[in-house]
C-alpha cells in the first residue's frame, strides 16, 4: 500500500498499522493519566472491562455476530497473542 492509498484509507476511517498504534497510544495515555489517582492493579481491569463491553457492542450491533462463542474464542486468541507479544517486549522493562 502506498502513501496515497494509506491516506485515502484513513480518510474513510480505516486504520493502517501506524494509525492503529496511534489510536492505541491514546488509550494508553488516558490510562497513564488515570493512574495518577487509581492504582494500576485496578485500572487495568477497568480497561479490560471497557474493552469487553465495547467489543460486545461491536459484535452485536455492528458485526451482527450470530455465534457469540466463536466471537469470544476469536477475541480470546487475539488478546492472548497481543498480551504475550507485549510481555516479551523488553522495552516495557524500563517503562515504569
For each residue, the residues with C-beta under 8 A, 3 or more apart:
1: 5 6 9 16
2: 5 6
3: 6 7
4: 7 8
5: 1 2 8 9
6: 1 2 3 9 10 16 18
7: 3 4 10 11
8: 4 5 11 12
9: 1 5 6 12 14 16
10: 6 7 13 14 15 16 19
11: 7 8
12: 8 9
13: 10
14: 9 10 19
15: 10 19 20 23
16: 1 6 9 10 19 20
17: 20 21
18: 6 21 22
19: 10 14 15 16 22 23
20: 15 16 17 23 24
21: 17 18 24 25
22: 18 19 25 26
23: 15 19 20 26 27
24: 20 21 27 28
25: 21 22 28 29
26: 22 23 29 30
27: 23 24 30 31 47
28: 24 25 31 32
29: 25 26 32 33
30: 26 27 33 34
31: 27 28 34 35 43 44 47
32: 28 29 35 36
33: 29 30 36
34: 30 31 37 38 43
35: 31 32 38 39 40 43
36: 32 33
37: 34
38: 34 35 42 43 46
39: 35 42 43
40: 35 43 44
41: 44 45
42: 38 39 45 46
43: 31 34 35 38 39 40 46 47
44: 31 40 41 47 48
45: 41 42 48 49
46: 38 42 43 49 50
47: 27 31 43 44 50 51
48: 44 45 51 52
49: 45 46 52 53
50: 46 47 53 54
51: 47 48 54 55
52: 48 49 55 56
53: 49 50 56 57
54: 50 51 57 58
55: 51 52 58 59 75
56: 52 53 59 60
57: 53 54 60 61 62
58: 54 55 61 62 63
59: 55 56 62 63 65 68 71
60: 56 57 63 64 65
61: 57 58 64
62: 57 58 59
63: 58 59 60 71
64: 60 61
65: 59 60 68 70 71
66:
67: 70 71
68: 59 65 71 72
69: 72 73
70: 65 67 73 74
71: 59 63 65 67 68 74 75
72: 68 69 75 76
73: 69 70 76 77
74: 70 71 77 78
75: 55 71 72 78 79
76: 72 73 79 80
77: 73 74 80 81
78: 74 75 81 82
79: 75 76 82 83
80: 76 77 83 84
81: 77 78 84 85
82: 78 79 85 86
83: 79 80 86 87
84: 80 81 87 88
85: 81 82 88 89
86: 82 83 89 92
87: 83 84 92
88: 84 85
89: 85 86 92
90: 93
91: 94 95
92: 86 87 89 95
93: 90
94: 91
95: 91 92
96:
